[in-house]
Amino acid sequence: MRSPLRIATTFLGVFFALQGLVWIAKPGRAAEGLGMPLLDGLGRSTQIGDFASFFLAAGTTMILGARTGNARLLLVPAGMLGAAAVVRTLAWALHGAAFAAAFIAIEVAVAALLVVAVRRLDAAG
């Protein structure tokens, strides 16, 4: 039987990977979900490429990290999400961005869950 932590980590990975696919298939919808307009020109290329890559890489490493023996891979998306929370806070503090409390809370919570998962899943084998 799979542990609830493996199931939760896999579920999160699927959610993040699907979000990456939405950035490819319906970028306007994905941008709207994150509270931003879909940009034009080179900005659109950067926006879609960077966000799709971020979500696909985070989701894929969560799915792979949830597998037995691969828990250390979960440190990759944990680091990505932790860095996103820090940089969002810096954007607010240094550049006048709105303070994105809800997004920061989600990023910190998921990063923390992934770090806990690494420790517990490694111990469980």
Buried (B, 14 or more C-beta within 10 A) or exposed (E): EEBEBBEBBBEBBBBBBEBBBBBBEEBEEBBEEEEEEBBEEEEBEEBBEEBBEBBBBBBBBBBBBBEEEBBEBBBBBBBBBBEBBEEBBEBBEEEEEEEBEEBBEBBBEBBEBBBBBBEEBEEEE
